[in-house]
Amino acid sequence: MNVRAPSQSQAELGEAELGAWRGLVRVHAALVRELDAQLDARHGLPLSSYEVLRCLSKAPGGRLRMAELAEHVLLSRSGMTRLIDRLEREGMVSRSTCDKDGRGCYAGLTERGRTSIEEARTTHIEVVRAGFLRHFSEDEMRQLAALLERALPHPHP
């Protein structure tokens, strides 16, 4: 691993550092905008709703605790509550209290939610492939995945 440790006195990012950082931020922002626009236009489903429904569709029994769901989709607990309120009004999720302590709450995928996520999945895949993945070979995608994984914060043992 060839990681340069900048000195405390460096007041600016170097050209390579700035290019890498800005590239990541710009690509992410552009892809999120396009995904949100396409999912909403084709399915009436904003990206945040898609992510929640997708996460629930992958969960055992199609349900997760609200706090766990918020962590998976990177929303605050209050933001998750508002989103689940809307999805519940739309009939895509249901809520139930946790059996063990009665304090927590589960969000569960309904049949309507499952249908919506299945219909929107193709659009999600098309946009991700056209807007991002088509620019890389399979080997490059593996390398990129490994590089980005390395940059994720990991708990210290």
C-alpha positions in Angstrom: 0.0 0.0 0.0 1.5 3.3 -1.1 -0.3 5.8 1.1 1.3 9.2 1.6 0.9 10.6 5.1 0.6 14.4 4.6 2.3 16.6 7.2 0.2 18.7 9.6 1.5 21.8 7.9 0.0 21.1 4.5 -2.8 23.6 4.1 -4.1 22.3 0.7 -4.8 19.0 -0.8 -2.3 18.0 -3.5 -3.4 17.7 -7.1 -3.8 13.9 -7.0 -5.6 14.1 -3.6 -8.0 16.8 -4.8 -8.6 14.9 -8.1 -9.4 11.7 -6.3 -11.7 13.4 -3.7 -13.5 15.6 -6.1 -14.0 12.8 -8.6 -15.6 10.6 -6.0 -17.9 13.3 -4.8 -18.9 14.4 -8.3 -19.6 10.9 -9.5 -21.6 10.1 -6.4 -23.7 13.3 -6.7 -24.3 12.8 -10.4 -25.3 9.2 -10.0 -27.6 9.9 -7.0 -29.3 12.7 -9.0 -29.9 10.5 -12.0 -31.1 7.5 -10.0 -33.5 9.7 -8.0 -34.8 11.3 -11.2 -35.3 8.1 -13.1 -36.8 6.1 -10.2 -39.2 8.9 -9.4 -40.2 9.5 -13.1 -40.7 5.9 -14.0 -42.0 4.4 -10.7 -43.0 7.4 -8.5 -40.3 6.1 -6.1 -37.6 8.4 -4.8 -34.1 6.9 -4.3 -34.4 7.1 -0.5 -37.7 5.0 -0.7 -36.1 2.6 -3.1 -33.1 2.0 -0.8 -35.5 1.3 2.2 -37.6 -1.1 0.2 -34.5 -2.8 -1.3 -33.0 -3.2 2.2 -36.3 -4.7 3.6 -36.6 -7.0 0.6 -33.2 -8.5 1.4 -33.9 -8.8 5.2 -35.0 -12.1 6.7 -38.8 -12.1 6.7 -38.8 -8.8 4.9 -38.5 -6.8 8.1 -35.9 -4.9 10.2 -35.8 -2.8 13.3 -36.1 0.8 12.5 -32.7 1.7 14.0 -31.0 -1.0 12.0 -32.8 0.1 8.8 -31.7 3.7 9.4 -28.0 2.5 9.7 -28.3 0.5 6.5 -29.7 3.4 4.4 -27.6 6.1 6.1 -30.6 8.1 7.5 -31.0 9.6 10.9 -33.6 7.9 13.1 -36.0 10.9 12.7 -35.5 10.9 8.9 -36.2 7.2 8.8 -39.4 7.7 10.9 -40.7 10.3 8.4 -39.8 8.1 5.4 -41.5 5.1 7.0 -44.5 7.2 7.8 -44.8 8.1 4.1 -44.2 4.5 2.9 -46.8 3.2 5.4 -49.4 5.7 4.1 -48.6 4.5 0.6 -49.1 0.9 1.7 -45.5 -0.2 1.0 -44.5 -1.0 4.5 -46.1 -1.8 7.8 -44.9 -1.3 11.3 -45.0 -3.5 14.3 -43.6 -3.3 17.8 -40.7 -5.6 18.8 -41.9 -8.6 20.8 -39.0 -8.6 23.2 -39.1 -5.1 24.8 -42.1 -3.3 23.3 -39.9 -0.2 22.8 -38.5 -0.8 19.4 -40.3 -1.0 16.2 -40.0 -3.1 13.1 -40.6 -1.9 9.5 -41.9 -4.7 7.3 -42.3 -4.9 3.5 -45.9 -5.3 2.3 -46.9 -7.0 -0.9 -47.3 -3.6 -2.5 -43.8 -2.7 -1.4 -42.4 -5.9 -2.8 -44.1 -5.3 -6.1 -42.8 -1.7 -6.2 -39.2 -2.7 -5.5 -39.3 -5.5 -8.1 -40.6 -3.1 -10.8 -38.0 -0.4 -9.9 -35.0 -2.8 -9.7 -34.5 -2.9 -13.5 -34.4 0.9 -13.7 -31.9 1.0 -10.8 -29.7 -1.5 -12.5 -29.9 0.2 -15.9 -29.0 3.6 -14.4 -26.1 2.3 -12.3 -24.7 0.4 -15.3 -25.1 3.2 -17.8 -24.0 6.0 -15.5 -21.1 4.3 -13.8 -20.2 0.6 -14.3 -19.9 0.8 -18.1 -16.8 2.9 -17.7 -14.9 0.0 -16.1 -13.7 -3.5 -17.0 -14.6 -6.3 -14.6 -11.1 -6.3 -13.2 -11.2 -2.5 -12.7 -14.5 -2.9 -10.9 -13.0 -5.4 -8.5 -10.0 -3.1 -8.0 -12.2 -0.1 -7.4 -14.4 -2.1 -4.9 -11.2 -3.1 -3.0 -9.9 0.4 -3.0 -13.1 1.9 -1.7 -13.5 -0.8 0.9 -10.1 0.1 2.2 -11.2 3.7 2.7 -14.3 2.7 4.8 -14.0 3.3 8.5 -13.6 0.0 10.3 -13.9 -0.4 14.0 -10.6 -0.9 15.8 -10.1 -4.2 17.6 
